[in-house]
Amino acid sequence: MNIQPIQVYNVSMQGVPNPPKGGSNFLRKIGQKILNIFPEKTFKESNGRVEKFKKYDNFISKPAENRIIMGATALLTQPAIDYYNHRVDDETRTVSRNRTIAKILAGTAVGVIVRDLCFRLTDKMTDINGKGKYAKKLLPQEYLPELTKYAERLKNHKSAVATIIALLAMSVTNIFIDAPLTAYLTNKFNSASGRKKQNKPEQSRLKEGIYV
């Protein structure tokens, strides 16, 4: 089963007897066998599924929404890994779990706000029909006709630019917002768990590095 190019929102998947040559034949065969497990399926625009996929894609492609998904996934997995690490004592496991939860909550909250603001700013500065001084400031002039013609490419351009700007901004917020907020939340969680307080934010950053 190979995924063939999309034309008029029609995705067709079907098996092929001979995969193309080149690369690792063993890995290609394994990949082909995995794909062949799934039954042949064609999605047409008329059945409404393509529209659902597009809405889902529009949701996860935005930087803020993407950060929410990452944070939720981390919150469901990482604290449990820390808490059930039986190589350390009970207090260390509890404190490690609390610190991990605090880092995820702080990083996700700040990350969502920063990414959303950066996306809004980018959206204002990549307005194809905008007349303002900065309406097209983040649009590359050599690709402007192509971005104007294809809405999907413009959307991808906005998401990429917004993410880059957000990453630059978060290199600052990680130190001045995330780290103190993480230390504050960690102490709150430790207090609720009957554990002792952690170090001050400055000392914590030196020991553990920048919070992600």
ABEGO torsion letter per residue (X at the ends): XBBBBBBGGBBBBBBBABBBBEEBAAAAAAAAAAAAABBBBBBBAAAGAAAAAAAAAAAAABAAAAAAAAAAAAAAAAAAAAAABAABBAAAAAAAAAAAAAAAAAAAAAAAAAAAAAAAAAAAAABAABABAAAAAABBAAAAAAAAABAAAAAAAAAAAAAAAAAAAAAAAAAAAAAAAAAAAAAAAAAAAGBBBBBBAAAAAAAAEBBX
